[in-house]
Amino acid sequence: MGLSTHVLDTMHGCPAAGMGVALYTTAGGAATLVKRLELNQDGRSPDGPLVADAALQRGTYRLVFDVAGYFRRRGVALPDPNFLDQVSIDFGVAQPDQHYHVPLLVSPWSYSTYRGS
């Protein structure tokens, strides 16, 4: 069923279009880059799922969101150093036959995530 993400900018009340995202697999303390992308106008991956159906494997993953870069491009005056720079979410896939959706709700000062549907 695959892996997807969706980012909502809670400061402006809109999808986080243009935010940079990186997906890694993690094992034994090492992270291996799977892909980098910029979110589309809906705050989602422009090419569908980050990992499609059968390609999703049991294991651990990390999503890294370029929060400060996104808000800086939106013209938000950020402190130096930023309160949030990159937000990393480490998660596990125990049942790769199920869909894993990892949404992020974010502002320059806070974030929240959960396993979505």
N, C-alpha and C positions, 0 to 999 in steps of 0.2 A: 504493500500500500504506500510505501515511501515516506519521505521526510520533507516537511515544508516549514516555512516561517512567515510571519507577517508582523510588521512593525508599525505601531501607531505613535505619533508625536502628540503627547498629551499637553504640551505647552501651547501648541497651535490648533489642536483639535483636528488633526488630519493624518493621513498616511505619511510615513517617513520616506517619501520619494527621493531617490538618489543616495540613500544611506549605503555606505559600503559594508559588506558582510563577508566574512571568511568562515568556511566550514573545515574542520579538522577531524580526523580520527585520532583517538588517544589510546595509548597502550604503554604500560610500564613507565609512565612519566614522560614519554615522548609524544609530540604532536606532529601529525603528518597532514599537510595541506591537501584538501580534496578539491576545493574550488573557491574562487573569489568572484564576487558579483556586486552589482549595484541594484538596489530595489527599484522596481518600476513605479509608475504613478499611483498604484494602489498599495504601495508598501510591501509588495511581494516579489518573489524571484521572477525575473522576466521570462524564464524558459520553463515554467512549471515547477514541479517539485525539485528541491535541492538534490535529493537522491530518489530516483524512481523505483517503484515497486520492488522487483526482484533484486535490484542492486543494493538495497538496504540490508546490512548485515548486523547480526547480534554484536554488541560491543559498546564502547564508550566514544562519545563525540564531544566536540566543542564548537559552539557558534561564537564568533567575535564580531561585535557590532561597533562601527566607528561613530560613536555618539557625539563626541566633541567636534569631529570634522563636519558632521551633518549640521549641527546647530550653528557652527561658525559660518558655514556656507549660507545658512538661513539669515545671517546678520545678527545673531544673538551675541551680545557682549558677554564673554565668558571670563571668569577670573583666571589668573595665572598663578599657580597651575589650575587646570580644570578640576572641578569636583569629580565629574565623571569624564573619563577619556574614552577608553574602549571598555565595553561591557562584554564579559565572557560568561557564557552559560555552558557548564559541563553537565552532560546528561547521558543516561544509558538507554540502550535499545535492547530490551529483553525478549521482545516478541516481534521480529522483523516482518511477520505477516500482517501486522496491524499498522495503521497509519500513525505516524508521530508528527504532531504539529507543535511548534515551539514559538508562540507569539511573544512579542516584547512590547510593553507599554512603557514609554520613556520620555523624560524631560531632562534638562541639563542637571537636575538635582536628585532624580529618583528614577527607579525602574521596578517593574514587576513582570513576572513571567509565570507560566503554568503549562501543563500539558493540555493542549487544545484538541479539537476534533477536526 
